[in-house]
Amino acid sequence: MSLLIAKKRRDCLNNSLDKVVCLTPTKGKAATRIDKWKYDLVSEALIALIPETGDGVLFSELSAGVAQRIGHENITKLGSCRWYTTTVKLDLEVKQRIVQVKGSKPQRLLTLP
């Protein structure tokens, strides 16, 4: 095996090993593993999008907001922006980086300082 092919294979394996376990607040549901770069991309967009104060942002607006922040090229690489947005949002709730605004219907979110 040539050195170049071996390096590409090793890089592929390393990239596939860089995963983040996304937890969910729903009891009985299994955690989901996603690529770290996808987690980082979506979580940074969510934290930038969700305010710390005020009424918060509507859950229904998250996916479009994330898509706008990460851009078309990243959306193409990411896959389902809505699915990743929801998965990372749930994980951020479990890790107490974001919270649902109590009593808000429809659901609104705030980041924690």
Buried (B, 14 or more C-beta within 10 A) or exposed (E): EEEEEEEEEEEEEEEEEEBBEBBBEEEEEEEBEBBEBBBEBBBBBBBEBBEEEEEBBBBEBBBEBBBEBBEEEBBEEBEEBEBBBBBBBBBBBBEEBBBBBEEBEEBBBBBEE
